[in-house]
Amino acid sequence: MKEKTVSIFKPYLKVKVAYRGGKTKDELAQLGKKLHKLSSNENLLGSSPKAIKAIKDNIDKLHEYPDRNDARLQTALEKFYDGDLKAGQFITGPSGSEVLELIIRGFLEEDLEIVISNPAFLVYQMFSQKQGAKVVDVPLLAPDYTLDVDGVLNAINDKTRLVFLTSPNNPTGTYIPKSDLDRLINNVPDHVIVVLDEVYFHYATAADYTTALPYVKAGKQVIGINSFSKAYGLAGLRVGYAYSTPEIAQYIQQLYKPFMINILALEAALAALDDKEFIEQTVDLVNTEKEIIYKALDEIGIHYWKSQGNFILLRPEMDEYEFESKMQEEGVMVRPVANFGAPGCVRVTIGTREANEACIAALRKIC
């Protein structure tokens, strides 16, 4: 009888938790009506005009390999941050998610641990489990989804390597006040790196909001995560970046692959960084429309959380998937977020005036 051999497959790659993006318009085309996609936190104004021009200007270069490395994008980011960070402190990649994975691959393995706080972006947990790491969840505190600073600090042990935070947070729209970040970052041990996902930072208006920048400038073991998918409107091109201390950044850069960012994505990102007018239009639209939507939600009587992002979390008085279906029937796509750790809740992206009017009309009819 043949002896049973050791499995060649890593058991922790059989991860049950899988990220599923929101539905596309094409998937719902059978509805036969105009659809407003408010389910993916995209920029409903479209893409940076400067980025679109850069794509057109470089479309005839598709037969050529892109830059071997990210030196041009690093230099552009140094300029964007007014020299507060040097080029070598930036970690870039094909999407913010890919940059997150580089960080996780660099610091996690079997028997090591990561601390997250759900509800949160699902890939923190998913990518960490695929490295064989233990995921320790310190949930955000009810009812306002605030960070449990003491809980996070108490969850850290000798095996902890990363603490993932998000501000503004997807899907709740809440943020971490600077005083809370100060207390946490100043009290983590030296073997722990704090990763602050700040991809929605353009939209944050709270007086005590902060990015990772002041901590990195102070030499703290902190990484800030950003993306060109949100405010810049380049979600389809997949470009993201992070920044950290020179030591951490250069360590993670060792995981780079050659030609990692495609030529159109690279040129578009470089142009988008310089498109301040488009960002101002985007932020003005979101902040103006947000107040209009808040007023309508108050009138309708739907429970929601005020947001520092370009989306709002709702809790309808019906099953969230039934709510999603009814909204789709009215031509509005929304996103149930139970898999993010917020059962019973639905996330709605803030769009154009037309899209938001359609959303409000649908809410009045359904609720």
PEFENTA-V562330 format. One record per residue. N is the residue number from 1. SS is DSSP state (helix for helix, strand for strand, loop for the rest). NEAR is the number of other ideal C-beta (glycine too) atoms within 10 Angstrom. D_FIRST is the distance of its C-alpha to the first C-alpha in whole Angstrom. Layout:
{{N/SS/NEAR/D_FIRST} {N/SS/NEAR/D_FIRST}}
This chain:
{{1/loop/3/0} {2/loop/4/4} {3/loop/4/6} {4/loop/6/9} {5/loop/6/12} {6/loop/5/16} {7/loop/7/18} {8/loop/5/20} {9/loop/8/23} {10/loop/11/25} {11/helix/8/25} {12/helix/14/29} {13/helix/10/30} {14/loop/9/29} {15/loop/12/32} {16/loop/6/33} {17/loop/12/37} {18/loop/8/38} {19/loop/13/42} {20/loop/7/43} {21/loop/8/47} {22/loop/19/49} {23/loop/17/50} {24/loop/13/52} {25/loop/13/55} {26/helix/8/53} {27/helix/10/51} {28/helix/15/54} {29/helix/10/56} {30/helix/6/56} {31/helix/13/58} {32/loop/8/61} {33/loop/10/63} {34/loop/11/64} {35/loop/21/61} {36/strand/23/62} {37/strand/19/59} {38/loop/26/59} {39/loop/25/55} {40/loop/16/54} {41/loop/22/57} {42/loop/20/58} {43/loop/23/62} {44/loop/22/63} {45/loop/16/66} {46/loop/13/64} {47/loop/21/63} {48/loop/28/66} {49/helix/16/68} {50/helix/19/68} {51/helix/28/64} {52/helix/17/65} {53/helix/14/67} {54/helix/21/65} {55/helix/18/62} {56/helix/11/65} {57/helix/11/66} {58/helix/17/63} {59/helix/11/61} {60/helix/8/62} {61/helix/12/60} {62/loop/10/56} {63/loop/6/56} {64/loop/8/56} {65/loop/10/54} {66/loop/19/55} {67/loop/16/56} {68/loop/10/53} {69/loop/15/54} {70/loop/24/55} {71/helix/12/59} {72/helix/16/61} {73/helix/22/60} {74/helix/21/60} {75/helix/14/63} {76/helix/20/64} {77/helix/22/63} {78/helix/18/65} {79/helix/11/68} {80/helix/15/67} {81/loop/17/66} {82/loop/7/70} {83/loop/9/68} {84/loop/13/67} {85/loop/22/64} {86/loop/15/63} {87/helix/18/61} {88/helix/13/58} {89/helix/23/58} {90/strand/25/56} {91/strand/27/53} {92/strand/27/53} {93/strand/24/50} {94/loop/17/49} {95/loop/20/50} {96/helix/24/50} {97/helix/19/47} {98/helix/18/46} {99/helix/25/48} {100/helix/24/46} {101/helix/19/43} {102/helix/23/44} {103/helix/25/45} {104/helix/24/42} {105/helix/14/40} {106/helix/19/42} {107/helix/22/43} {108/loop/22/39} {109/loop/12/36} {110/loop/11/33} {111/loop/9/35} {112/loop/18/38} {113/strand/20/41} {114/strand/27/43} {115/strand/26/46} {116/strand/24/47} {117/loop/27/49} {118/loop/19/49} {119/loop/24/50} {120/loop/24/49} {121/loop/23/48} {122/loop/20/44} {123/helix/19/43} {124/helix/24/44} {125/helix/22/41} {126/helix/18/39} {127/helix/23/39} {128/helix/27/39} {129/helix/20/35} {130/helix/19/34} {131/loop/19/35} {132/loop/15/33} {133/loop/24/36} {134/strand/16/37} {135/strand/18/40} {136/strand/19/43} {137/strand/16/45} {138/loop/20/49} {139/loop/15/50} {140/loop/22/54} {141/strand/13/56} {142/loop/7/58} {143/loop/7/60} {144/loop/10/61} {145/loop/22/58} {146/strand/17/59} {147/loop/23/57} {148/loop/15/56} {149/helix/21/57} {150/helix/12/56} {151/helix/16/53} {152/helix/23/52} {153/helix/17/53} {154/helix/11/51} {155/helix/17/48} {156/loop/20/48} {157/loop/12/46} {158/loop/8/45} {159/loop/13/42} {160/strand/21/44} {161/strand/20/45} {162/strand/22/46} {163/strand/25/49} {164/strand/26/49} {165/strand/26/53} {166/strand/27/54} {167/loop/26/58} {168/loop/25/59} {169/loop/28/56} {170/loop/24/54} {171/loop/29/54} {172/loop/28/57} {173/loop/23/59} {174/loop/23/60} {175/loop/28/61} {176/loop/25/61} {177/loop/17/64} {178/helix/17/65} {179/helix/11/65} {180/helix/18/62} {181/helix/25/60} {182/helix/14/63} {183/helix/13/62} {184/helix/19/58} {185/helix/20/58} {186/loop/10/60} {187/loop/13/58} {188/loop/19/54} {189/loop/11/53} {190/loop/6/53} {191/loop/14/49} {192/loop/20/49} {193/strand/22/50} {194/strand/21/52} {195/strand/25/51} {196/strand/24/54} {197/strand/27/54} {198/loop/24/57} {199/loop/23/57} {200/loop/25/59} {201/helix/23/62} {202/helix/18/65} {203/helix/23/65} {204/loop/17/66} {205/loop/12/69} {206/loop/15/69} {207/loop/6/71} {208/loop/11/69} {209/loop/18/66} {210/loop/20/64} {211/loop/18/62} {212/loop/26/60} {213/helix/17/63} {214/helix/15/65} {215/helix/23/62} {216/helix/25/60} {217/helix/14/64} {218/loop/11/64} {219/loop/10/61} {220/loop/17/59} {221/loop/19/55} {222/strand/26/55} {223/strand/27/54} {224/strand/24/56} {225/strand/26/54} {226/strand/26/56} {227/strand/23/55} {228/loop/26/57} {229/loop/22/56} {230/loop/23/58} {231/loop/24/62} {232/loop/26/62} {233/loop/25/60} {234/loop/27/58} {235/loop/17/55} {236/loop/10/54} {237/loop/23/54} {238/loop/19/52} {239/loop/30/53} {240/strand/24/53} {241/strand/24/54} {242/strand/28/54} {243/strand/26/56} {244/loop/26/56} {245/loop/20/57} {246/helix/13/57} {247/helix/10/54} {248/helix/21/52} {249/helix/21/53} {250/helix/13/52} {251/helix/15/49} {252/helix/19/48} {253/helix/17/49} {254/loop/8/47} {255/loop/14/44} {256/loop/15/46} {257/loop/10/45} {258/loop/9/48} {259/loop/13/50} {260/loop/19/49} {261/loop/26/51} {262/loop/17/52} {263/helix/18/56} {264/helix/20/57} {265/helix/22/56} {266/helix/24/57} {267/helix/25/61} {268/helix/27/61} {269/helix/27/60} {270/helix/18/63} {271/helix/22/65} {272/helix/25/64} {273/helix/20/65} {274/loop/15/69} {275/loop/22/69} {276/helix/11/71} {277/helix/11/73} {278/helix/21/70} {279/helix/17/68} {280/helix/11/72} {281/helix/15/72} {282/helix/23/68} {283/helix/16/69} {284/helix/10/72} {285/helix/19/71} {286/helix/24/68} {287/helix/13/70} {288/helix/12/73} {289/helix/20/71} {290/helix/22/69} {291/helix/9/72} {292/helix/14/73} {293/helix/21/69} {294/helix/14/70} {295/helix/11/73} {296/helix/17/72} {297/helix/18/69} {298/helix/10/71} {299/helix/11/73} {300/helix/15/70} {301/loop/8/69} {302/loop/18/65} {303/strand/13/64} {304/strand/19/63} {305/strand/19/63} {306/loop/12/65} {307/loop/27/63} {308/loop/22/64} {309/loop/29/62} {310/loop/27/62} {311/strand/29/61} {312/strand/24/61} {313/strand/26/59} {314/strand/23/60} {315/strand/15/59} {316/loop/23/60} {317/loop/10/60} {318/loop/12/58} {319/loop/11/54} {320/helix/21/53} {321/helix/11/52} {322/helix/12/54} {323/helix/23/57} {324/helix/20/55} {325/helix/12/55} {326/helix/18/59} {327/helix/24/60} {328/helix/18/58} {329/helix/13/60} {330/loop/18/63} {331/loop/18/62} {332/strand/26/61} {333/strand/23/57} {334/loop/27/56} {335/strand/24/53} {336/strand/23/51} {337/loop/23/50} {338/helix/13/48} {339/helix/15/45} {340/helix/22/47} {341/loop/21/48} {342/loop/22/51} {343/loop/12/50} {344/loop/16/53} {345/loop/23/55} {346/strand/25/55} {347/strand/27/56} {348/strand/25/59} {349/strand/25/60} {350/loop/25/64} {351/loop/25/65} {352/loop/14/68} {353/helix/12/71} {354/helix/11/70} {355/helix/21/67} {356/helix/24/68} {357/helix/16/70} {358/helix/20/68} {359/helix/26/65} {360/helix/18/68} {361/helix/14/69} {362/helix/20/66} {363/helix/24/66} {364/helix/12/69} {365/helix/11/68} {366/helix/18/65} {367/loop/15/66}}
